[in-house]
Amino acid sequence: MIEVIKEYPLATVISVKDNQPLITHLPLVFEDDKLIGHIDKFNPHAELLKSKLPVSVIFHGPEAYISPSLFKTKTLPTYNYIRVHLKGTVIEVVDKEALKTSLIKMTDFLEHPQHNYVLDANNKSMERNLNYIKMFEISIDSWEGKFKLSKDKSPEDFAIAKEELIKINQISIKPLLKKIL
């Protein structure tokens, strides 16, 4: 499950305030058995960081519709996906130096493997924005992997479904971006 978090770090963070769900999408980094993140201080989720409230987090791995036409054996249509659900408690980290270090580490992590950009500790833009960024940690109470991958199929059909999952995730983004951008 940690590999899913590392490869797909954009998480859906879910909290409840006044019986209403708050949902925010943020990149999170797994470090020292915790999730580390940053949020704009004006995001409604930011005020909940002070309360040590429970949160749910979903990491979304690859997904794809798998047509029965691909399989060697007769089967029904299916949808394969990889998800990781976490439950934990969120706390705010108020130390500005820890925030700077964390921003630098997260940038380094997200730049992997090319590392075309390095966030310098003396970056003036970062310094100007530190008062608008809140750092938080989520201590993890429970994990649950949701891996629907056609493992109930024959080895040959499983291999076909795996290849389709890879293929669809490589080609599906281009048409979507053309439509919405």
TORPA-4810 file (N, C-alpha, C, O; in nm, 3 decimals):
<nodes>
NODE_1_0.082_-0.119_0.000_0.000_0.000_0.000_0.086_0.126_0.000_0.047_0.227_-0.058_M
NODE_2_0.202_0.119_0.064_0.290_0.235_0.066_0.334_0.272_-0.075_0.348_0.390_-0.107_I
NODE_3_0.354_0.171_-0.160_0.394_0.199_-0.299_0.286_0.276_-0.374_0.317_0.362_-0.455_E
NODE_4_0.160_0.246_-0.347_0.050_0.320_-0.410_0.056_0.466_-0.365_0.041_0.556_-0.448_V
NODE_5_0.077_0.489_-0.237_0.086_0.626_-0.184_0.202_0.700_-0.249_0.189_0.818_-0.283_I
NODE_6_0.315_0.633_-0.265_0.432_0.698_-0.325_0.411_0.729_-0.473_0.455_0.835_-0.520_K
NODE_7_0.346_0.640_-0.545_0.328_0.659_-0.689_0.209_0.750_-0.722_0.207_0.813_-0.828_E
NODE_8_0.111_0.756_-0.634_-0.010_0.837_-0.655_-0.034_0.923_-0.530_-0.129_0.898_-0.457_Y
NODE_9_0.051_1.023_-0.505_0.044_1.097_-0.379_-0.071_1.196_-0.365_-0.096_1.247_-0.256_P
NODE_10_-0.143_1.224_-0.476_-0.256_1.316_-0.464_-0.371_1.243_-0.396_-0.431_1.151_-0.452_L
NODE_11_-0.401_1.286_-0.275_-0.500_1.217_-0.192_-0.629_1.298_-0.182_-0.630_1.419_-0.200_A
NODE_12_-0.736_1.228_-0.152_-0.862_1.291_-0.117_-0.871_1.285_0.036_-0.877_1.177_0.095_T
NODE_13_-0.874_1.402_0.098_-0.881_1.413_0.244_-1.026_1.450_0.279_-1.081_1.547_0.227_V
NODE_14_-1.085_1.371_0.368_-1.226_1.389_0.402_-1.241_1.408_0.552_-1.192_1.327_0.631_I
NODE_15_-1.309_1.515_0.591_-1.340_1.543_0.731_-1.488_1.581_0.739_-1.556_1.598_0.638_S
NODE_16_-1.535_1.593_0.861_-1.674_1.635_0.882_-1.674_1.754_0.976_-1.609_1.753_1.081_V
NODE_17_-1.748_1.857_0.936_-1.765_1.975_1.021_-1.913_2.012_1.017_-1.970_2.030_0.909_K
NODE_18_-1.974_2.023_1.133_-2.116_2.056_1.142_-2.201_1.961_1.057_-2.292_2.005_0.986_D
NODE_19_-2.172_1.834_1.066_-2.242_1.728_0.993_-2.233_1.742_0.841_-2.314_1.684_0.769_N
NODE_20_-2.136_1.817_0.793_-2.115_1.833_0.649_-1.974_1.784_0.614_-1.878_1.816_0.683_Q
NODE_21_-1.963_1.706_0.507_-1.829_1.659_0.469_-1.747_1.773_0.408_-1.798_1.855_0.333_P
NODE_22_-1.620_1.775_0.443_-1.522_1.864_0.380_-1.429_1.774_0.301_-1.375_1.677_0.355_L
NODE_23_-1.409_1.805_0.175_-1.328_1.721_0.088_-1.223_1.809_0.021_-1.257_1.909_-0.042_I
NODE_24_-1.097_1.771_0.034_-0.987_1.845_-0.025_-0.892_1.747_-0.091_-0.868_1.638_-0.039_T
NODE_25_-0.837_1.786_-0.205_-0.739_1.704_-0.276_-0.602_1.767_-0.257_-0.579_1.882_-0.295_H
NODE_26_-0.512_1.690_-0.198_-0.378_1.740_-0.166_-0.274_1.629_-0.185_-0.302_1.512_-0.160_L
NODE_27_-0.154_1.666_-0.230_-0.048_1.566_-0.229_-0.003_1.544_-0.084_0.015_1.639_-0.008_P
NODE_28_0.016_1.418_-0.048_0.064_1.383_0.084_0.186_1.293_0.070_0.195_1.213_-0.024_L
NODE_29_0.278_1.306_0.162_0.400_1.225_0.161_0.398_1.134_0.283_0.369_1.179_0.394_V
NODE_30_0.429_1.007_0.262_0.438_0.911_0.371_0.579_0.919_0.427_0.677_0.896_0.356_F
NODE_31_0.589_0.952_0.558_0.720_0.969_0.621_0.708_0.931_0.769_0.619_0.980_0.839_E
NODE_32_0.796_0.845_0.814_0.797_0.805_0.956_0.660_0.757_1.004_0.615_0.796_1.112_D
NODE_33_0.596_0.673_0.924_0.465_0.615_0.957_0.353_0.718_0.971_0.250_0.690_1.034_D
NODE_34_0.372_0.837_0.911_0.270_0.941_0.911_0.256_0.995_0.770_0.342_0.973_0.684_K
NODE_35_0.147_1.066_0.748_0.129_1.140_0.623_0.155_1.287_0.652_0.106_1.342_0.751_L
NODE_36_0.233_1.350_0.566_0.268_1.491_0.582_0.209_1.568_0.466_0.217_1.525_0.351_I
NODE_37_0.148_1.684_0.496_0.091_1.765_0.390_0.094_1.912_0.424_0.131_1.953_0.534_G
NODE_38_0.052_1.992_0.325_0.045_2.138_0.338_-0.086_2.183_0.278_-0.136_2.125_0.182_H
NODE_39_-0.141_2.289_0.336_-0.270_2.337_0.289_-0.274_2.489_0.299_-0.215_2.547_0.390_I
NODE_40_-0.344_2.552_0.208_-0.365_2.696_0.210_-0.444_2.731_0.336_-0.542_2.664_0.368_D
NODE_41_-0.401_2.833_0.407_-0.467_2.866_0.534_-0.613_2.907_0.516_-0.689_2.906_0.613_K
NODE_42_-0.653_2.943_0.394_-0.791_2.981_0.368_-0.880_2.863_0.330_-1.001_2.880_0.317_F
NODE_43_-0.824_2.746_0.313_-0.902_2.626_0.285_-0.982_2.592_0.412_-0.925_2.594_0.521_N
NODE_44_-1.112_2.561_0.400_-1.191_2.528_0.520_-1.132_2.414_0.603_-1.154_2.407_0.724_P
NODE_45_-1.058_2.325_0.540_-0.995_2.217_0.615_-0.889_2.268_0.712_-0.863_2.205_0.814_H
NODE_46_-0.828_2.382_0.681_-0.717_2.432_0.763_-0.757_2.455_0.908_-0.679_2.427_0.999_A
NODE_47_-0.877_2.506_0.930_-0.919_2.533_1.068_-0.939_2.404_1.148_-0.930_2.405_1.271_E
NODE_48_-0.965_2.294_1.080_-0.984_2.167_1.150_-0.853_2.105_1.197_-0.854_2.014_1.280_L
NODE_49_-0.741_2.154_1.146_-0.612_2.097_1.185_-0.583_2.117_1.333_-0.513_2.037_1.394_L
NODE_50_-0.637_2.222_1.389_-0.610_2.254_1.530_-0.686_2.164_1.626_-0.655_2.159_1.745_K
NODE_51_-0.785_2.095_1.574_-0.878_2.023_1.661_-0.842_1.876_1.682_-0.912_1.806_1.757_S
NODE_52_-0.737_1.828_1.620_-0.699_1.686_1.629_-0.817_1.596_1.594_-0.846_1.499_1.664_K
NODE_53_-0.884_1.630_1.487_-1.003_1.557_1.445_-0.967_1.435_1.360_-0.860_1.429_1.300_L
NODE_54_-1.058_1.339_1.356_-1.036_1.225_1.267_-1.054_1.266_1.122_-1.136_1.352_1.089_P
NODE_55_-0.975_1.204_1.036_-0.987_1.226_0.891_-0.982_1.091_0.821_-0.927_0.993_0.872_V
NODE_56_-1.042_1.088_0.704_-1.029_0.974_0.614_-0.951_1.024_0.493_-0.968_1.138_0.450_S
NODE_57_-0.867_0.936_0.440_-0.782_0.972_0.326_-0.792_0.860_0.224_-0.785_0.742_0.258_V
NODE_58_-0.808_0.899_0.098_-0.812_0.800_-0.010_-0.703_0.834_-0.112_-0.695_0.947_-0.160_I
NODE_59_-0.621_0.736_-0.142_-0.523_0.747_-0.250_-0.577_0.667_-0.368_-0.619_0.552_-0.353_F
NODE_60_-0.577_0.730_-0.485_-0.636_0.673_-0.605_-0.526_0.624_-0.698_-0.457_0.705_-0.760_H
NODE_61_-0.510_0.494_-0.708_-0.416_0.437_-0.803_-0.480_0.425_-0.940_-0.581_0.489_-0.967_G
NODE_62_-0.421_0.344_-1.027_-0.476_0.328_-1.162_-0.613_0.259_-1.159_-0.648_0.190_-1.064_P
NODE_63_-0.689_0.281_-1.268_-0.821_0.221_-1.281_-0.852_0.202_-1.429_-0.797_0.274_-1.514_E
NODE_64_-0.938_0.107_-1.461_-0.976_0.085_-1.601_-1.096_-0.009_-1.609_-1.111_-0.102_-1.531_A
NODE_65_-1.182_0.020_-1.708_-1.288_-0.073_-1.746_-1.220_-0.185_-1.824_-1.137_-0.160_-1.911_Y
NODE_66_-1.257_-0.310_-1.794_-1.201_-0.426_-1.863_-1.315_-0.496_-1.938_-1.406_-0.551_-1.877_I
NODE_67_-1.308_-0.491_-2.069_-1.412_-0.549_-2.153_-1.400_-0.701_-2.158_-1.289_-0.754_-2.164_S
NODE_68_-1.513_-0.772_-2.156_-1.508_-0.919_-2.168_-1.449_-0.963_-2.303_-1.400_-1.075_-2.315_P
NODE_69_-1.452_-0.874_-2.401_-1.397_-0.910_-2.533_-1.248_-0.936_-2.530_-1.193_-0.996_-2.622_S
NODE_70_-1.181_-0.893_-2.425_-1.036_-0.913_-2.413_-0.999_-1.053_-2.365_-0.891_-1.103_-2.396_L
NODE_71_-1.090_-1.115_-2.289_-1.058_-1.240_-2.222_-1.072_-1.362_-2.314_-1.148_-1.361_-2.410_F
NODE_72_-0.998_-1.463_-2.281_-1.004_-1.590_-2.354_-1.127_-1.671_-2.312_-1.183_-1.748_-2.391_K
NODE_73_-1.169_-1.652_-2.185_-1.285_-1.725_-2.134_-1.404_-1.630_-2.127_-1.388_-1.508_-2.125_T
NODE_74_-1.526_-1.688_-2.124_-1.646_-1.605_-2.114_-1.653_-1.545_-1.974_-1.634_-1.614_-1.874_K
NODE_75_-1.681_-1.416_-1.970_-1.690_-1.346_-1.843_-1.776_-1.222_-1.860_-1.816_-1.189_-1.972_T
NODE_76_-1.804_-1.154_-1.753_-1.881_-1.030_-1.755_-1.786_-0.910_-1.757_-1.669_-0.923_-1.724_L
NODE_77_-1.838_-0.794_-1.796_-1.756_-0.673_-1.788_-1.714_-0.649_-1.642_-1.783_-0.689_-1.549_P
NODE_78_-1.601_-0.583_-1.626_-1.554_-0.552_-1.490_-1.480_-0.420_-1.491_-1.447_-0.367_-1.597_T
NODE_79_-1.455_-0.369_-1.375_-1.380_-0.245_-1.359_-1.272_-0.272_-1.256_-1.302_-0.306_-1.142_Y
NODE_80_-1.148_-0.257_-1.296_-1.036_-0.284_-1.205_-0.979_-0.152_-1.152_-0.978_-0.051_-1.222_N
NODE_81_-0.933_-0.156_-1.029_-0.879_-0.034_-0.968_-0.791_-0.069_-0.849_-0.794_-0.180_-0.795_Y
NODE_82_-0.712_0.031_-0.811_-0.629_0.022_-0.691_-0.656_0.148_-0.609_-0.642_0.260_-0.659_I
NODE_83_-0.695_0.129_-0.484_-0.720_0.239_-0.391_-0.660_0.203_-0.256_-0.647_0.085_-0.222_R
NODE_84_-0.624_0.304_-0.180_-0.582_0.285_-0.042_-0.663_0.381_0.044_-0.663_0.502_0.020_V
NODE_85_-0.733_0.326_0.143_-0.813_0.405_0.237_-0.739_0.408_0.371_-0.696_0.304_0.421_H
NODE_86_-0.727_0.526_0.427_-0.663_0.541_0.558_-0.755_0.621_0.649_-0.829_0.709_0.604_L
NODE_87_-0.748_0.589_0.776_-0.816_0.669_0.877_-0.711_0.711_0.977_-0.622_0.634_1.012_K
NODE_88_-0.721_0.835_1.022_-0.621_0.884_1.116_-0.668_1.010_1.186_-0.784_1.051_1.176_G
NODE_89_-0.573_1.070_1.256_-0.596_1.193_1.329_-0.500_1.298_1.277_-0.381_1.273_1.262_T
NODE_90_-0.553_1.416_1.250_-0.472_1.523_1.192_-0.433_1.623_1.299_-0.513_1.659_1.386_V
NODE_91_-0.308_1.669_1.292_-0.261_1.776_1.381_-0.183_1.878_1.299_-0.118_1.845_1.200_I
NODE_92_-0.192_2.002_1.342_-0.118_2.109_1.276_0.024_2.112_1.330_0.047_2.090_1.449_E
NODE_93_0.118_2.139_1.242_0.258_2.161_1.281_0.283_2.310_1.261_0.276_2.359_1.148_V
NODE_94_0.312_2.382_1.369_0.322_2.528_1.362_0.464_2.579_1.345_0.483_2.700_1.327_V
NODE_95_0.562_2.496_1.350_0.703_2.534_1.338_0.735_2.574_1.193_0.727_2.491_1.102_D
NODE_96_0.771_2.703_1.171_0.798_2.754_1.036_0.919_2.686_0.972_0.920_2.662_0.852_K
NODE_97_1.019_2.655_1.050_1.137_2.586_0.994_1.100_2.444_0.951_1.149_2.395_0.849_E
NODE_98_1.015_2.378_1.029_0.967_2.245_0.991_0.886_2.254_0.863_0.896_2.167_0.777_A
NODE_99_0.805_2.360_0.848_0.727_2.381_0.727_0.819_2.399_0.607_0.798_2.336_0.503_L
NODE_100_0.920_2.483_0.619_1.015_2.504_0.509_1.082_2.373_0.470_1.089_2.338_0.352_K
NODE_101_1.132_2.302_0.569_1.200_2.174_0.543_1.105_2.077_0.475_1.144_2.005_0.382_T
NODE_102_0.981_2.074_0.521_0.882_1.984_0.464_0.848_2.021_0.319_0.834_1.933_0.235_S
NODE_103_0.835_2.149_0.291_0.809_2.193_0.153_0.924_2.153_0.060_0.901_2.109_-0.053_L
NODE_104_1.045_2.167_0.108_1.163_2.129_0.029_1.165_1.978_0.006_1.190_1.933_-0.105_I
NODE_105_1.137_1.901_0.112_1.136_1.755_0.099_1.024_1.708_0.005_1.045_1.619_-0.077_K
NODE_106_0.905_1.770_0.017_0.795_1.729_-0.069_0.826_1.762_-0.214_0.797_1.683_-0.304_M
NODE_107_0.883_1.878_-0.239_0.920_1.915_-0.376_1.020_1.815_-0.431_1.008_1.771_-0.546_T
NODE_108_1.118_1.779_-0.351_1.217_1.679_-0.394_1.149_1.546_-0.426_1.180_1.483_-0.527_D
NODE_109_1.057_1.503_-0.340_0.985_1.378_-0.362_0.903_1.383_-0.490_0.905_1.289_-0.568_F
NODE_110_0.831_1.493_-0.511_0.743_1.504_-0.627_0.821_1.524_-0.757_0.771_1.493_-0.865_L
NODE_111_0.943_1.574_-0.748_1.028_1.593_-0.866_1.093_1.461_-0.911_1.150_1.453_-1.020_E
NODE_112_1.085_1.360_-0.828_1.146_1.230_-0.860_1.085_1.171_-0.986_0.963_1.183_-1.000_H
NODE_113_1.153_1.111_-1.076_1.297_1.081_-1.072_1.384_1.183_-1.145_1.506_1.174_-1.137_P
NODE_114_1.324_1.280_-1.216_1.405_1.372_-1.295_1.479_1.476_-1.211_1.594_1.510_-1.242_Q
NODE_115_1.416_1.525_-1.106_1.474_1.630_-1.022_1.518_1.750_-1.105_1.632_1.797_-1.093_H
NODE_116_1.428_1.800_-1.189_1.458_1.916_-1.272_1.454_2.046_-1.194_1.506_2.148_-1.239_N
NODE_117_1.392_2.043_-1.077_1.380_2.162_-0.995_1.413_2.128_-0.851_1.372_2.024_-0.800_Y
NODE_118_1.487_2.216_-0.787_1.519_2.201_-0.645_1.471_2.327_-0.575_1.511_2.438_-0.611_V
NODE_119_1.385_2.311_-0.476_1.336_2.425_-0.398_1.444_2.461_-0.297_1.475_2.384_-0.206_L
NODE_120_1.499_2.579_-0.315_1.608_2.626_-0.229_1.553_2.679_-0.097_1.447_2.742_-0.094_D
NODE_121_1.624_2.655_0.010_1.580_2.699_0.142_1.568_2.851_0.150_1.494_2.903_0.234_A
NODE_122_1.637_2.923_0.063_1.632_3.070_0.064_1.542_3.126_-0.046_1.552_3.244_-0.079_N
NODE_123_1.455_3.044_-0.101_1.366_3.087_-0.206_1.273_3.197_-0.153_1.198_3.176_-0.058_N
NODE_124_1.281_3.315_-0.216_1.205_3.431_-0.167_1.054_3.412_-0.179_0.978_3.457_-0.093_K
NODE_125_1.011_3.346_-0.284_0.867_3.321_-0.300_0.816_3.231_-0.189_0.708_3.254_-0.134_S
NODE_126_0.893_3.128_-0.156_0.853_3.040_-0.046_0.846_3.121_0.084_0.751_3.108_0.160_M
NODE_127_0.947_3.203_0.109_0.951_3.283_0.232_0.827_3.373_0.241_0.766_3.384_0.348_E
NODE_128_0.790_3.437_0.129_0.673_3.526_0.129_0.543_3.451_0.157_0.449_3.508_0.212_R
NODE_129_0.537_3.324_0.120_0.412_3.249_0.131_0.400_3.161_0.255_0.296_3.100_0.277_N
NODE_130_0.503_3.155_0.336_0.498_3.068_0.454_0.382_3.100_0.548_0.327_3.010_0.611_L
NODE_131_0.344_3.226_0.556_0.233_3.263_0.645_0.097_3.221_0.590_-0.004_3.228_0.661_N
NODE_132_0.093_3.178_0.465_-0.033_3.136_0.402_-0.044_2.984_0.389_-0.144_2.932_0.339_Y
NODE_133_0.058_2.914_0.435_0.061_2.768_0.422_0.062_2.705_0.560_0.140_2.745_0.647_I
NODE_134_-0.025_2.609_0.581_-0.028_2.534_0.706_0.025_2.393_0.680_-0.012_2.329_0.582_K
NODE_135_0.110_2.348_0.768_0.162_2.211_0.760_0.083_2.125_0.857_0.042_2.170_0.964_M
NODE_136_0.063_2.000_0.819_-0.007_1.909_0.908_0.050_1.768_0.895_0.115_1.734_0.796_F
NODE_137_0.024_1.689_0.996_0.059_1.547_0.998_-0.067_1.468_1.027_-0.152_1.510_1.106_E
NODE_138_-0.077_1.354_0.964_-0.186_1.262_0.994_-0.125_1.135_1.051_-0.052_1.063_0.983_I
NODE_139_-0.156_1.109_1.176_-0.115_0.980_1.234_-0.216_0.876_1.187_-0.337_0.897_1.196_S
NODE_140_-0.166_0.766_1.138_-0.251_0.665_1.075_-0.301_0.566_1.180_-0.222_0.503_1.251_I
NODE_141_-0.433_0.553_1.189_-0.494_0.458_1.281_-0.526_0.326_1.212_-0.517_0.220_1.274_D
NODE_142_-0.565_0.333_1.083_-0.597_0.209_1.011_-0.574_0.228_0.861_-0.583_0.338_0.807_S
NODE_143_-0.545_0.116_0.796_-0.521_0.110_0.651_-0.616_0.007_0.592_-0.652_-0.091_0.657_W
NODE_144_-0.654_0.031_0.468_-0.730_-0.071_0.397_-0.699_-0.058_0.248_-0.723_0.047_0.188_E
NODE_145_-0.647_-0.164_0.190_-0.621_-0.165_0.047_-0.743_-0.215_-0.027_-0.804_-0.315_0.012_G
NODE_146_-0.778_-0.147_-0.134_-0.890_-0.188_-0.220_-0.829_-0.217_-0.357_-0.810_-0.127_-0.439_K
NODE_147_-0.798_-0.343_-0.380_-0.730_-0.384_-0.502_-0.823_-0.477_-0.579_-0.830_-0.596_-0.549_F
NODE_148_-0.894_-0.425_-0.677_-0.979_-0.509_-0.761_-0.906_-0.525_-0.894_-0.902_-0.433_-0.975_K
NODE_149_-0.849_-0.642_-0.915_-0.756_-0.661_-1.027_-0.781_-0.788_-1.107_-0.688_-0.841_-1.169_L
NODE_150_-0.902_-0.837_-1.109_-0.937_-0.958_-1.185_-0.854_-1.080_-1.142_-0.822_-1.165_-1.225_S
NODE_151_-0.821_-1.088_-1.016_-0.743_-1.201_-0.967_-0.824_-1.331_-0.965_-0.768_-1.439_-0.948_K
NODE_152_-0.955_-1.320_-0.981_-1.039_-1.440_-0.984_-1.038_-1.505_-1.122_-1.101_-1.610_-1.142_D
NODE_153_-0.968_-1.445_-1.217_-0.962_-1.497_-1.354_-0.848_-1.599_-1.368_-0.764_-1.613_-1.279_K
NODE_154_-0.848_-1.668_-1.480_-0.739_-1.761_-1.510_-0.609_-1.681_-1.519_-0.614_-1.560_-1.541_S
NODE_155_-0.493_-1.744_-1.502_-0.366_-1.671_-1.513_-0.353_-1.595_-1.646_-0.298_-1.484_-1.649_P
NODE_156_-0.402_-1.655_-1.753_-0.393_-1.589_-1.884_-0.483_-1.465_-1.888_-0.441_-1.359_-1.935_E
NODE_157_-0.607_-1.478_-1.840_-0.698_-1.364_-1.838_-0.652_-1.257_-1.739_-0.669_-1.137_-1.765_D
NODE_158_-0.596_-1.298_-1.628_-0.542_-1.201_-1.532_-0.431_-1.118_-1.597_-0.426_-0.997_-1.579_F
NODE_159_-0.343_-1.183_-1.672_-0.235_-1.112_-1.740_-0.293_-1.013_-1.843_-0.241_-0.903_-1.858_A
NODE_160_-0.398_-1.052_-1.913_-0.463_-0.964_-2.011_-0.522_-0.842_-1.939_-0.505_-0.729_-1.984_I
NODE_161_-0.591_-0.865_-1.827_-0.651_-0.755_-1.751_-0.543_-0.660_-1.698_-0.561_-0.538_-1.699_A
NODE_162_-0.431_-0.716_-1.654_-0.320_-0.634_-1.605_-0.266_-0.546_-1.717_-0.244_-0.426_-1.696_K
NODE_163_-0.245_-0.601_-1.834_-0.195_-0.524_-1.947_-0.293_-0.416_-1.990_-0.252_-0.306_-2.028_E
NODE_164_-0.422_-0.446_-1.984_-0.525_-0.347_-2.019_-0.524_-0.231_-1.919_-0.536_-0.116_-1.959_E
NODE_165_-0.509_-0.262_-1.790_-0.501_-0.159_-1.687_-0.383_-0.066_-1.715_-0.396_0.056_-1.704_L
NODE_166_-0.270_-0.123_-1.750_-0.152_-0.042_-1.783_-0.177_0.042_-1.908_-0.151_0.162_-1.908_I
NODE_167_-0.227_-0.021_-2.012_-0.249_0.047_-2.139_-0.349_0.162_-2.126_-0.322_0.273_-2.171_K
NODE_168_-0.463_0.135_-2.064_-0.568_0.238_-2.050_-0.516_0.358_-1.972_-0.547_0.472_-2.007_I
NODE_169_-0.437_0.334_-1.868_-0.387_0.445_-1.788_-0.279_0.524_-1.860_-0.252_0.638_-1.824_N
NODE_170_-0.218_0.466_-1.960_-0.118_0.540_-2.037_-0.183_0.624_-2.147_-0.130_0.729_-2.182_Q
NODE_171_-0.296_0.578_-2.202_-0.354_0.649_-2.317_-0.479_0.731_-2.284_-0.519_0.814_-2.365_I
NODE_172_-0.541_0.710_-2.170_-0.670_0.773_-2.143_-0.661_0.922_-2.113_-0.761_0.992_-2.126_S
NODE_173_-0.547_0.971_-2.073_-0.537_1.110_-2.030_-0.542_1.209_-2.146_-0.597_1.318_-2.131_I
NODE_174_-0.486_1.173_-2.260_-0.475_1.267_-2.373_-0.612_1.313_-2.424_-0.633_1.434_-2.437_K
NODE_175_-0.706_1.223_-2.453_-0.838_1.269_-2.499_-0.911_1.354_-2.394_-0.979_1.450_-2.429_P
NODE_176_-0.897_1.319_-2.267_-0.962_1.396_-2.162_-0.908_1.538_-2.159_-0.986_1.634_-2.155_L
NODE_177_-0.778_1.553_-2.161_-0.719_1.686_-2.157_-0.758_1.769_-2.279_-0.779_1.890_-2.267_L
NODE_178_-0.767_1.705_-2.394_-0.809_1.778_-2.515_-0.952_1.831_-2.499_-0.984_1.939_-2.548_K
NODE_179_-1.037_1.755_-2.431_-1.176_1.796_-2.413_-1.192_1.910_-2.312_-1.271_2.001_-2.333_K
NODE_180_-1.116_1.904_-2.204_-1.140_1.999_-2.096_-1.047_2.120_-2.095_-1.074_2.218_-2.026_I
NODE_181_-0.939_2.114_-2.170_-0.847_2.230_-2.169_-0.852_2.307_-2.300_-0.781_2.407_-2.315_L
</nodes>
